[in-house]
Amino acid sequence: MSELTDEQQQLQRLSPTTLEAAIRHAINRFSAENGSDTPDFILAEYLIDCLAAYSMAVKSRDKWYGFEPWPHRSVSAPSELTRPGAQP
């Protein structure tokens, strides 16, 4: 088994392993933060929060109408969308 080069180790540390990290990576790759001069991690947190809020809105809509329009995972606890320590 060969050892990873320094460059491979650095890329491995930087590679996105979570949705938030993937969003940060995309923001950086396309320099999407330049327009607002907002750090990538703040924009990524904002987008994750938007997804969590939308999930809660969908759950409320489904409850209001009394149905689930398609089989899907529960959106009551979007833990995969919520940042650690954030209130869902």
mmCIF file as gemmi writes it, N, C-alpha and C atoms, coordinates in Angstrom:
data_model
loop_
_atom_site.group_PDB
_atom_site.id
_atom_site.type_symbol
_atom_site.label_atom_id
_atom_site.label_alt_id
_atom_site.label_comp_id
_atom_site.label_asym_id
_atom_site.label_entity_id
_atom_site.label_seq_id
_atom_site.pdbx_PDB_ins_code
_atom_site.Cartn_x
_atom_site.Cartn_y
_atom_site.Cartn_z
_atom_site.occupancy
_atom_site.B_iso_or_equiv
_atom_site.pdbx_formal_charge
_atom_site.auth_seq_id
_atom_site.auth_asym_id
_atom_site.pdbx_PDB_model_num
ATOM 1 N N . MET Axp A 1 ? 0.847 -1.178 0 1 0 ? 1 A 1
ATOM 2 C CA . MET Axp A 1 ? 0 0 0 1 0 ? 1 A 1
ATOM 3 C C . MET Axp A 1 ? 0.89 1.237 0 1 0 ? 1 A 1
ATOM 4 N N . SER Axp A 2 ? 0.641 2.147 -0.93 1 0 ? 2 A 1
ATOM 5 C CA . SER Axp A 2 ? 1.471 3.348 -1.026 1 0 ? 2 A 1
ATOM 6 C C . SER Axp A 2 ? 0.911 4.449 -0.139 1 0 ? 2 A 1
ATOM 7 N N . GLU Axp A 3 ? 1.822 5.283 0.353 1 0 ? 3 A 1
ATOM 8 C CA . GLU Axp A 3 ? 1.409 6.416 1.177 1 0 ? 3 A 1
ATOM 9 C C . GLU Axp A 3 ? 0.963 7.562 0.288 1 0 ? 3 A 1
ATOM 10 N N . LEU Axp A 4 ? 0.07 8.407 0.817 1 0 ? 4 A 1
ATOM 11 C CA . LEU Axp A 4 ? -0.412 9.568 0.077 1 0 ? 4 A 1
ATOM 12 C C . LEU Axp A 4 ? 0.663 10.644 0.045 1 0 ? 4 A 1
ATOM 13 N N . THR Axp A 5 ? 0.767 11.324 -1.075 1 0 ? 5 A 1
ATOM 14 C CA . THR Axp A 5 ? 1.688 12.442 -1.166 1 0 ? 5 A 1
ATOM 15 C C . THR Axp A 5 ? 1.131 13.601 -0.339 1 0 ? 5 A 1
ATOM 16 N N . ASP Axp A 6 ? 1.974 14.606 -0.072 1 0 ? 6 A 1
ATOM 17 C CA . ASP Axp A 6 ? 1.524 15.783 0.673 1 0 ? 6 A 1
ATOM 18 C C . ASP Axp A 6 ? 0.349 16.448 -0.033 1 0 ? 6 A 1
ATOM 19 N N . GLU Axp A 7 ? 0.434 16.54 -1.376 1 0 ? 7 A 1
ATOM 20 C CA . GLU Axp A 7 ? -0.637 17.172 -2.146 1 0 ? 7 A 1
ATOM 21 C C . GLU Axp A 7 ? -1.938 16.375 -2.027 1 0 ? 7 A 1
ATOM 22 N N . GLN Axp A 8 ? -1.851 15.058 -2.095 1 0 ? 8 A 1
ATOM 23 C CA . GLN Axp A 8 ? -3.039 14.219 -1.959 1 0 ? 8 A 1
ATOM 24 C C . GLN Axp A 8 ? -3.659 14.356 -0.569 1 0 ? 8 A 1
ATOM 25 N N . GLN Axp A 9 ? -2.809 14.443 0.449 1 0 ? 9 A 1
ATOM 26 C CA . GLN Axp A 9 ? -3.308 14.62 1.808 1 0 ? 9 A 1
ATOM 27 C C . GLN Axp A 9 ? -4.02 15.957 1.956 1 0 ? 9 A 1
ATOM 28 N N . GLN Axp A 10 ? -3.446 17.011 1.355 1 0 ? 10 A 1
ATOM 29 C CA . GLN Axp A 10 ? -4.069 18.326 1.419 1 0 ? 10 A 1
ATOM 30 C C . GLN Axp A 10 ? -5.419 18.314 0.707 1 0 ? 10 A 1
ATOM 31 N N . LEU Axp A 11 ? -5.484 17.708 -0.477 1 0 ? 11 A 1
ATOM 32 C CA . LEU Axp A 11 ? -6.747 17.618 -1.209 1 0 ? 11 A 1
ATOM 33 C C . LEU Axp A 11 ? -7.769 16.805 -0.437 1 0 ? 11 A 1
ATOM 34 N N . GLN Axp A 12 ? -7.318 15.758 0.219 1 0 ? 12 A 1
ATOM 35 C CA . GLN Axp A 12 ? -8.227 14.929 1.008 1 0 ? 12 A 1
ATOM 36 C C . GLN Axp A 12 ? -8.827 15.737 2.16 1 0 ? 12 A 1
ATOM 37 N N . ARG Axp A 13 ? -8.016 16.583 2.8 1 0 ? 13 A 1
ATOM 38 C CA . ARG Axp A 13 ? -8.521 17.424 3.894 1 0 ? 13 A 1
ATOM 39 C C . ARG Axp A 13 ? -9.512 18.459 3.376 1 0 ? 13 A 1
ATOM 40 N N . LEU Axp A 14 ? -9.298 18.951 2.149 1 0 ? 14 A 1
ATOM 41 C CA . LEU Axp A 14 ? -10.145 19.993 1.591 1 0 ? 14 A 1
ATOM 42 C C . LEU Axp A 14 ? -11.385 19.451 0.894 1 0 ? 14 A 1
ATOM 43 N N . SER Axp A 15 ? -11.413 18.162 0.579 1 0 ? 15 A 1
ATOM 44 C CA . SER Axp A 15 ? -12.538 17.64 -0.194 1 0 ? 15 A 1
ATOM 45 C C . SER Axp A 15 ? -13.812 17.693 0.634 1 0 ? 15 A 1
ATOM 46 N N . PRO Axp A 16 ? -14.913 18.111 0.011 1 0 ? 16 A 1
ATOM 47 C CA . PRO Axp A 16 ? -16.176 18.248 0.728 1 0 ? 16 A 1
ATOM 48 C C . PRO Axp A 16 ? -16.734 16.891 1.144 1 0 ? 16 A 1
ATOM 49 N N . THR Axp A 17 ? -17.042 16.735 2.414 1 0 ? 17 A 1
ATOM 50 C CA . THR Axp A 17 ? -17.623 15.486 2.906 1 0 ? 17 A 1
ATOM 51 C C . THR Axp A 17 ? -19.007 15.715 3.473 1 0 ? 17 A 1
ATOM 52 N N . THR Axp A 18 ? -19.432 16.954 3.561 1 0 ? 18 A 1
ATOM 53 C CA . THR Axp A 18 ? -20.774 17.266 4.031 1 0 ? 18 A 1
ATOM 54 C C . THR Axp A 18 ? -21.417 18.218 3.033 1 0 ? 18 A 1
ATOM 55 N N . LEU Axp A 19 ? -22.715 18.349 3.107 1 0 ? 19 A 1
ATOM 56 C CA . LEU Axp A 19 ? -23.406 19.265 2.213 1 0 ? 19 A 1
ATOM 57 C C . LEU Axp A 19 ? -22.882 20.683 2.385 1 0 ? 19 A 1
ATOM 58 N N . GLU Axp A 20 ? -22.703 21.111 3.62 1 0 ? 20 A 1
ATOM 59 C CA . GLU Axp A 20 ? -22.214 22.47 3.859 1 0 ? 20 A 1
ATOM 60 C C . GLU Axp A 20 ? -20.816 22.662 3.283 1 0 ? 20 A 1
ATOM 61 N N . ALA Axp A 21 ? -19.957 21.671 3.445 1 0 ? 21 A 1
ATOM 62 C CA . ALA Axp A 21 ? -18.607 21.758 2.882 1 0 ? 21 A 1
ATOM 63 C C . ALA Axp A 21 ? -18.658 21.784 1.361 1 0 ? 21 A 1
ATOM 64 N N . ALA Axp A 22 ? -19.564 21.011 0.772 1 0 ? 22 A 1
ATOM 65 C CA . ALA Axp A 22 ? -19.699 21.004 -0.682 1 0 ? 22 A 1
ATOM 66 C C . ALA Axp A 22 ? -20.174 22.36 -1.192 1 0 ? 22 A 1
ATOM 67 N N . ILE Axp A 23 ? -21.088 22.99 -0.465 1 0 ? 23 A 1
ATOM 68 C CA . ILE Axp A 23 ? -21.567 24.319 -0.859 1 0 ? 23 A 1
ATOM 69 C C . ILE Axp A 23 ? -20.437 25.335 -0.746 1 0 ? 23 A 1
ATOM 70 N N . ARG Axp A 24 ? -19.681 25.281 0.366 1 0 ? 24 A 1
ATOM 71 C CA . ARG Axp A 24 ? -18.526 26.186 0.52 1 0 ? 24 A 1
ATOM 72 C C . ARG Axp A 24 ? -17.551 26.004 -0.635 1 0 ? 24 A 1
ATOM 73 N N . HIS Axp A 25 ? -17.3 24.762 -0.987 1 0 ? 25 A 1
ATOM 74 C CA . HIS Axp A 25 ? -16.38 24.456 -2.078 1 0 ? 25 A 1
ATOM 75 C C . HIS Axp A 25 ? -16.89 25.057 -3.391 1 0 ? 25 A 1
ATOM 76 N N . ALA Axp A 26 ? -18.177 24.893 -3.675 1 0 ? 26 A 1
ATOM 77 C CA . ALA Axp A 26 ? -18.76 25.438 -4.905 1 0 ? 26 A 1
ATOM 78 C C . ALA Axp A 26 ? -18.703 26.965 -4.911 1 0 ? 26 A 1
ATOM 79 N N . ILE Axp A 27 ? -18.994 27.581 -3.768 1 0 ? 27 A 1
ATOM 80 C CA . ILE Axp A 27 ? -18.93 29.043 -3.664 1 0 ? 27 A 1
ATOM 81 C C . ILE Axp A 27 ? -17.518 29.519 -3.987 1 0 ? 27 A 1
ATOM 82 N N . ASN Axp A 28 ? -16.529 28.849 -3.42 1 0 ? 28 A 1
ATOM 83 C CA . ASN Axp A 28 ? -15.134 29.216 -3.686 1 0 ? 28 A 1
ATOM 84 C C . ASN Axp A 28 ? -14.75 28.954 -5.127 1 0 ? 28 A 1
ATOM 85 N N . ARG Axp A 29 ? -15.141 27.821 -5.648 1 0 ? 29 A 1
ATOM 86 C CA . ARG Axp A 29 ? -14.754 27.443 -7.009 1 0 ? 29 A 1
ATOM 87 C C . ARG Axp A 29 ? -15.245 28.464 -8.038 1 0 ? 29 A 1
ATOM 88 N N . PHE Axp A 30 ? -16.44 28.988 -7.826 1 0 ? 30 A 1
ATOM 89 C CA . PHE Axp A 30 ? -17.013 29.933 -8.772 1 0 ? 30 A 1
ATOM 90 C C . PHE Axp A 30 ? -16.915 31.385 -8.293 1 0 ? 30 A 1
ATOM 91 N N . SER Axp A 31 ? -16.185 31.611 -7.207 1 0 ? 31 A 1
ATOM 92 C CA . SER Axp A 31 ? -16.009 32.952 -6.63 1 0 ? 31 A 1
ATOM 93 C C . SER Axp A 31 ? -17.35 33.647 -6.414 1 0 ? 31 A 1
ATOM 94 N N . ALA Axp A 32 ? -18.343 32.876 -5.972 1 0 ? 32 A 1
ATOM 95 C CA . ALA Axp A 32 ? -19.702 33.409 -5.798 1 0 ? 32 A 1
ATOM 96 C C . ALA Axp A 32 ? -19.793 34.384 -4.629 1 0 ? 32 A 1
ATOM 97 N N . GLU Axp A 33 ? -18.811 34.4 -3.763 1 0 ? 33 A 1
ATOM 98 C CA . GLU Axp A 33 ? -18.836 35.316 -2.618 1 0 ? 33 A 1
ATOM 99 C C . GLU Axp A 33 ? -18.391 36.725 -3.002 1 0 ? 33 A 1
ATOM 100 N N . ASN Axp A 34 ? -17.816 36.896 -4.164 1 0 ? 34 A 1
ATOM 101 C CA . ASN Axp A 34 ? -17.268 38.19 -4.56 1 0 ? 34 A 1
ATOM 102 C C . ASN Axp A 34 ? -18.318 39.292 -4.643 1 0 ? 34 A 1
ATOM 103 N N . GLY Axp A 35 ? -19.508 38.977 -5.099 1 0 ? 35 A 1
ATOM 104 C CA . GLY Axp A 35 ? -20.543 39.988 -5.26 1 0 ? 35 A 1
ATOM 105 C C . GLY Axp A 35 ? -20.958 40.652 -3.971 1 0 ? 35 A 1
ATOM 106 N N . SER Axp A 36 ? -21.002 39.879 -2.902 1 0 ? 36 A 1
ATOM 107 C CA . SER Axp A 36 ? -21.449 40.429 -1.618 1 0 ? 36 A 1
ATOM 108 C C . SER Axp A 36 ? -20.298 40.628 -0.637 1 0 ? 36 A 1
ATOM 109 N N . ASP Axp A 37 ? -19.104 40.154 -1 1 0 ? 37 A 1
ATOM 110 C CA . ASP Axp A 37 ? -17.951 40.209 -0.102 1 0 ? 37 A 1
ATOM 111 C C . ASP Axp A 37 ? -18.276 39.561 1.239 1 0 ? 37 A 1
ATOM 112 N N . THR Axp A 38 ? -19 38.431 1.158 1 0 ? 38 A 1
ATOM 113 C CA . THR Axp A 38 ? -19.384 37.672 2.345 1 0 ? 38 A 1
ATOM 114 C C . THR Axp A 38 ? -18.573 36.38 2.356 1 0 ? 38 A 1
ATOM 115 N N . PRO Axp A 39 ? -17.996 36.012 3.495 1 0 ? 39 A 1
ATOM 116 C CA . PRO Axp A 39 ? -17.211 34.774 3.547 1 0 ? 39 A 1
ATOM 117 C C . PRO Axp A 39 ? -18.043 33.557 3.12 1 0 ? 39 A 1
ATOM 118 N N . ASP Axp A 40 ? -17.367 32.621 2.467 1 0 ? 40 A 1
ATOM 119 C CA . ASP Axp A 40 ? -18.044 31.433 1.952 1 0 ? 40 A 1
ATOM 120 C C . ASP Axp A 40 ? -18.773 30.655 3.033 1 0 ? 40 A 1
ATOM 121 N N . PHE Axp A 41 ? -18.207 30.551 4.231 1 0 ? 41 A 1
ATOM 122 C CA . PHE Axp A 41 ? -18.859 29.76 5.267 1 0 ? 41 A 1
ATOM 123 C C . PHE Axp A 41 ? -20.16 30.404 5.727 1 0 ? 41 A 1
ATOM 124 N N . ILE Axp A 42 ? -20.251 31.727 5.701 1 0 ? 42 A 1
ATOM 125 C CA . ILE Axp A 42 ? -21.497 32.409 6.073 1 0 ? 42 A 1
ATOM 126 C C . ILE Axp A 42 ? -22.559 32.152 5.004 1 0 ? 42 A 1
ATOM 127 N N . LEU Axp A 43 ? -22.18 32.237 3.737 1 0 ? 43 A 1
ATOM 128 C CA . LEU Axp A 43 ? -23.124 31.951 2.654 1 0 ? 43 A 1
ATOM 129 C C . LEU Axp A 43 ? -23.585 30.496 2.707 1 0 ? 43 A 1
ATOM 130 N N . ALA Axp A 44 ? -22.663 29.571 2.972 1 0 ? 44 A 1
ATOM 131 C CA . ALA Axp A 44 ? -23.029 28.152 3.053 1 0 ? 44 A 1
ATOM 132 C C . ALA Axp A 44 ? -23.997 27.914 4.217 1 0 ? 44 A 1
ATOM 133 N N . GLU Axp A 45 ? -23.737 28.523 5.372 1 0 ? 45 A 1
ATOM 134 C CA . GLU Axp A 45 ? -24.652 28.379 6.517 1 0 ? 45 A 1
ATOM 135 C C . GLU Axp A 45 ? -26.036 28.918 6.167 1 0 ? 45 A 1
ATOM 136 N N . TYR Axp A 46 ? -26.076 30.067 5.487 1 0 ? 46 A 1
ATOM 137 C CA . TYR Axp A 46 ? -27.341 30.662 5.084 1 0 ? 46 A 1
ATOM 138 C C . TYR Axp A 46 ? -28.125 29.715 4.177 1 0 ? 46 A 1
ATOM 139 N N . LEU Axp A 47 ? -27.449 29.133 3.196 1 0 ? 47 A 1
ATOM 140 C CA . LEU Axp A 47 ? -28.126 28.228 2.274 1 0 ? 47 A 1
ATOM 141 C C . LEU Axp A 47 ? -28.615 26.963 2.975 1 0 ? 47 A 1
ATOM 142 N N . ILE Axp A 48 ? -27.836 26.436 3.909 1 0 ? 48 A 1
ATOM 143 C CA . ILE Axp A 48 ? -28.267 25.264 4.693 1 0 ? 48 A 1
ATOM 144 C C . ILE Axp A 48 ? -29.507 25.635 5.514 1 0 ? 48 A 1
ATOM 145 N N . ASP Axp A 49 ? -29.496 26.818 6.119 1 0 ? 49 A 1
ATOM 146 C CA . ASP Axp A 49 ? -30.659 27.272 6.886 1 0 ? 49 A 1
ATOM 147 C C . ASP Axp A 49 ? -31.889 27.425 5.99 1 0 ? 49 A 1
ATOM 148 N N . CYS Axp A 50 ? -31.697 27.897 4.76 1 0 ? 50 A 1
ATOM 149 C CA . CYS Axp A 50 ? -32.814 28.006 3.803 1 0 ? 50 A 1
ATOM 150 C C . CYS Axp A 50 ? -33.404 26.634 3.508 1 0 ? 50 A 1
ATOM 151 N N . LEU Axp A 51 ? -32.556 25.642 3.299 1 0 ? 51 A 1
ATOM 152 C CA . LEU Axp A 51 ? -33.046 24.286 3.044 1 0 ? 51 A 1
ATOM 153 C C . LEU Axp A 51 ? -33.825 23.74 4.236 1 0 ? 51 A 1
ATOM 154 N N . ALA Axp A 52 ? -33.325 23.977 5.441 1 0 ? 52 A 1
ATOM 155 C CA . ALA Axp A 52 ? -34.018 23.509 6.644 1 0 ? 52 A 1
ATOM 156 C C . ALA Axp A 52 ? -35.37 24.209 6.792 1 0 ? 52 A 1
ATOM 157 N N . ALA Axp A 53 ? -35.411 25.516 6.53 1 0 ? 53 A 1
ATOM 158 C CA . ALA Axp A 53 ? -36.674 26.263 6.622 1 0 ? 53 A 1
ATOM 159 C C . ALA Axp A 53 ? -37.662 25.759 5.579 1 0 ? 53 A 1
ATOM 160 N N . TYR Axp A 54 ? -37.189 25.478 4.385 1 0 ? 54 A 1
ATOM 161 C CA . TYR Axp A 54 ? -38.073 24.969 3.342 1 0 ? 54 A 1
ATOM 162 C C . TYR Axp A 54 ? -38.626 23.598 3.732 1 0 ? 54 A 1
ATOM 163 N N . SER Axp A 55 ? -37.784 22.752 4.312 1 0 ? 55 A 1
ATOM 164 C CA . SER Axp A 55 ? -38.247 21.443 4.759 1 0 ? 55 A 1
ATOM 165 C C . SER Axp A 55 ? -39.362 21.57 5.787 1 0 ? 55 A 1
ATOM 166 N N . MET Axp A 56 ? -39.221 22.508 6.711 1 0 ? 56 A 1
ATOM 167 C CA . MET Axp A 56 ? -40.274 22.731 7.709 1 0 ? 56 A 1
ATOM 168 C C . MET Axp A 56 ? -41.533 23.265 7.046 1 0 ? 56 A 1
ATOM 169 N N . ALA Axp A 57 ? -41.409 24.127 6.042 1 0 ? 57 A 1
ATOM 170 C CA . ALA Axp A 57 ? -42.573 24.657 5.324 1 0 ? 57 A 1
ATOM 171 C C . ALA Axp A 57 ? -43.305 23.532 4.597 1 0 ? 57 A 1
ATOM 172 N N . VAL Axp A 58 ? -42.573 22.614 4.003 1 0 ? 58 A 1
ATOM 173 C CA . VAL Axp A 58 ? -43.19 21.483 3.31 1 0 ? 58 A 1
ATOM 174 C C . VAL Axp A 58 ? -43.959 20.62 4.302 1 0 ? 58 A 1
ATOM 175 N N . LYS Axp A 59 ? -43.37 20.394 5.462 1 0 ? 59 A 1
ATOM 176 C CA . LYS Axp A 59 ? -44.051 19.591 6.484 1 0 ? 59 A 1
ATOM 177 C C . LYS Axp A 59 ? -45.34 20.293 6.917 1 0 ? 59 A 1
ATOM 178 N N . SER Axp A 60 ? -45.294 21.595 7.126 1 0 ? 60 A 1
ATOM 179 C CA . SER Axp A 60 ? -46.489 22.35 7.52 1 0 ? 60 A 1
ATOM 180 C C . SER Axp A 60 ? -47.553 22.301 6.424 1 0 ? 60 A 1
ATOM 181 N N . ARG Axp A 61 ? -47.122 22.424 5.183 1 0 ? 61 A 1
ATOM 182 C CA . ARG Axp A 61 ? -48.068 22.351 4.066 1 0 ? 61 A 1
ATOM 183 C C . ARG Axp A 61 ? -48.744 20.992 4.018 1 0 ? 61 A 1
ATOM 184 N N . ASP Axp A 62 ? -47.947 19.926 4.154 1 0 ? 62 A 1
ATOM 185 C CA . ASP Axp A 62 ? -48.504 18.581 4.133 1 0 ? 62 A 1
ATOM 186 C C . ASP Axp A 62 ? -49.509 18.385 5.265 1 0 ? 62 A 1
ATOM 187 N N . LYS Axp A 63 ? -49.162 18.886 6.442 1 0 ? 63 A 1
ATOM 188 C CA . LYS Axp A 63 ? -50.063 18.761 7.585 1 0 ? 63 A 1
ATOM 189 C C . LYS Axp A 63 ? -51.348 19.539 7.326 1 0 ? 63 A 1
ATOM 190 N N . TRP Axp A 64 ? -51.243 20.727 6.768 1 0 ? 64 A 1
ATOM 191 C CA . TRP Axp A 64 ? -52.402 21.569 6.474 1 0 ? 64 A 1
ATOM 192 C C . TRP Axp A 64 ? -53.374 20.857 5.532 1 0 ? 64 A 1
ATOM 193 N N . TYR Axp A 65 ? -52.821 20.257 4.483 1 0 ? 65 A 1
ATOM 194 C CA . TYR Axp A 65 ? -53.658 19.568 3.506 1 0 ? 65 A 1
ATOM 195 C C . TYR Axp A 65 ? -54.016 18.142 3.929 1 0 ? 65 A 1
ATOM 196 N N . GLY Axp A 66 ? -53.358 17.653 4.969 1 0 ? 66 A 1
ATOM 197 C CA . GLY Axp A 66 ? -53.659 16.316 5.472 1 0 ? 66 A 1
ATOM 198 C C . GLY Axp A 66 ? -53.168 15.188 4.589 1 0 ? 66 A 1
ATOM 199 N N . PHE Axp A 67 ? -52.079 15.407 3.894 1 0 ? 67 A 1
ATOM 200 C CA . PHE Axp A 67 ? -51.537 14.348 3.048 1 0 ? 67 A 1
ATOM 201 C C . PHE Axp A 67 ? -50.037 14.513 2.876 1 0 ? 67 A 1
ATOM 202 N N . GLU Axp A 68 ? -49.455 13.446 2.372 1 0 ? 68 A 1
ATOM 203 C CA . GLU Axp A 68 ? -48.068 13.472 1.934 1 0 ? 68 A 1
ATOM 204 C C . GLU Axp A 68 ? -48.105 13.23 0.431 1 0 ? 68 A 1
ATOM 205 N N . PRO Axp A 69 ? -47.706 14.196 -0.37 1 0 ? 69 A 1
ATOM 206 C CA . PRO Axp A 69 ? -47.833 14.062 -1.819 1 0 ? 69 A 1
ATOM 207 C C . PRO Axp A 69 ? -46.926 12.997 -2.426 1 0 ? 69 A 1
ATOM 208 N N . TRP Axp A 70 ? -45.881 12.586 -1.721 1 0 ? 70 A 1
ATOM 209 C CA . TRP Axp A 70 ? -44.998 11.53 -2.208 1 0 ? 70 A 1
ATOM 210 C C . TRP Axp A 70 ? -44.307 10.917 -0.994 1 0 ? 70 A 1
ATOM 211 N N . PRO Axp A 71 ? -43.921 9.654 -1.106 1 0 ? 71 A 1
ATOM 212 C CA . PRO Axp A 71 ? -43.187 9.055 0.011 1 0 ? 71 A 1
ATOM 213 C C . PRO Axp A 71 ? -41.809 9.707 0.127 1 0 ? 71 A 1
ATOM 214 N N . HIS Axp A 72 ? -41.479 10.167 1.307 1 0 ? 72 A 1
ATOM 215 C CA . HIS Axp A 72 ? -40.179 10.787 1.52 1 0 ? 72 A 1
ATOM 216 C C . HIS Axp A 72 ? -39.789 10.646 2.981 1 0 ? 72 A 1
ATOM 217 N N . ARG Axp A 73 ? -38.532 10.961 3.235 1 0 ? 73 A 1
ATOM 218 C CA . ARG Axp A 73 ? -38.044 10.915 4.614 1 0 ? 73 A 1
ATOM 219 C C . ARG Axp A 73 ? -38.732 11.99 5.43 1 0 ? 73 A 1
ATOM 220 N N . SER Axp A 74 ? -38.8 11.765 6.705 1 0 ? 74 A 1
ATOM 221 C CA . SER Axp A 74 ? -39.394 12.75 7.6 1 0 ? 74 A 1
ATOM 222 C C . SER Axp A 74 ? -38.618 14.05 7.526 1 0 ? 74 A 1
ATOM 223 N N . VAL Axp A 75 ? -39.342 15.169 7.476 1 0 ? 75 A 1
ATOM 224 C CA . VAL Axp A 75 ? -38.687 16.47 7.474 1 0 ? 75 A 1
ATOM 225 C C . VAL Axp A 75 ? -38.833 17.144 8.829 1 0 ? 75 A 1
ATOM 226 N N . SER Axp A 76 ? -39.29 16.371 9.817 1 0 ? 76 A 1
ATOM 227 C CA . SER Axp A 76 ? -39.486 16.97 11.138 1 0 ? 76 A 1
ATOM 228 C C . SER Axp A 76 ? -38.159 17.278 11.819 1 0 ? 76 A 1
ATOM 229 N N . ALA Axp A 77 ? -37.128 16.543 11.493 1 0 ? 77 A 1
ATOM 230 C CA . ALA Axp A 77 ? -35.815 16.775 12.096 1 0 ? 77 A 1
ATOM 231 C C . ALA Axp A 77 ? -34.761 16.724 11.001 1 0 ? 77 A 1
ATOM 232 N N . PRO Axp A 78 ? -34.589 17.821 10.276 1 0 ? 78 A 1
ATOM 233 C CA . PRO Axp A 78 ? -33.647 17.806 9.158 1 0 ? 78 A 1
ATOM 234 C C . PRO Axp A 78 ? -32.203 17.86 9.639 1 0 ? 78 A 1
ATOM 235 N N . SER Axp A 79 ? -31.787 16.825 10.388 1 0 ? 79 A 1
ATOM 236 C CA . SER Axp A 79 ? -30.454 16.847 10.993 1 0 ? 79 A 1
ATOM 237 C C . SER Axp A 79 ? -29.352 16.908 9.955 1 0 ? 79 A 1
ATOM 238 N N . GLU Axp A 80 ? -29.598 16.353 8.77 1 0 ? 80 A 1
ATOM 239 C CA . GLU Axp A 80 ? -28.562 16.425 7.751 1 0 ? 80 A 1
ATOM 240 C C . GLU Axp A 80 ? -28.444 17.82 7.165 1 0 ? 80 A 1
ATOM 241 N N . LEU Axp A 81 ? -29.413 18.68 7.435 1 0 ? 81 A 1
ATOM 242 C CA . LEU Axp A 81 ? -29.364 20.047 6.927 1 0 ? 81 A 1
ATOM 243 C C . LEU Axp A 81 ? -28.935 21.044 7.988 1 0 ? 81 A 1
ATOM 244 N N . THR Axp A 82 ? -29.136 20.706 9.243 1 0 ? 82 A 1
ATOM 245 C CA . THR Axp A 82 ? -28.893 21.651 10.325 1 0 ? 82 A 1
ATOM 246 C C . THR Axp A 82 ? -27.434 21.605 10.76 1 0 ? 82 A 1
ATOM 247 N N . ARG Axp A 83 ? -26.868 22.774 10.948 1 0 ? 83 A 1
ATOM 248 C CA . ARG Axp A 83 ? -25.498 22.856 11.446 1 0 ? 83 A 1
ATOM 249 C C . ARG Axp A 83 ? -25.444 22.335 12.87 1 0 ? 83 A 1
ATOM 250 N N . PRO Axp A 84 ? -24.318 21.744 13.262 1 0 ? 84 A 1
ATOM 251 C CA . PRO Axp A 84 ? -24.172 21.304 14.65 1 0 ? 84 A 1
ATOM 252 C C . PRO Axp A 84 ? -24.378 22.482 15.602 1 0 ? 84 A 1
ATOM 253 N N . GLY Axp A 85 ? -25.189 22.277 16.617 1 0 ? 85 A 1
ATOM 254 C CA . GLY Axp A 85 ? -25.451 23.312 17.609 1 0 ? 85 A 1
ATOM 255 C C . GLY Axp A 85 ? -26.581 24.248 17.249 1 0 ? 85 A 1
ATOM 256 N N . ALA Axp A 86 ? -27.068 24.198 16.003 1 0 ? 86 A 1
ATOM 257 C CA . ALA Axp A 86 ? -28.166 25.063 15.579 1 0 ? 86 A 1
ATOM 258 C C . ALA Axp A 86 ? -29.491 24.459 16.012 1 0 ? 86 A 1
ATOM 259 N N . GLN Axp A 87 ? -30.46 25.313 16.258 1 0 ? 87 A 1
ATOM 260 C CA . GLN Axp A 87 ? -31.792 24.847 16.626 1 0 ? 87 A 1
ATOM 261 C C . GLN Axp A 87 ? -32.585 24.54 15.362 1 0 ? 87 A 1
ATOM 262 N N . PRO Axp A 88 ? -33.143 23.306 15.219 1 0 ? 88 A 1
ATOM 263 C CA . PRO Axp A 88 ? -33.919 23.002 14.012 1 0 ? 88 A 1
ATOM 264 C C . PRO Axp A 88 ? -35.249 23.726 13.993 1 0 ? 88 A 1
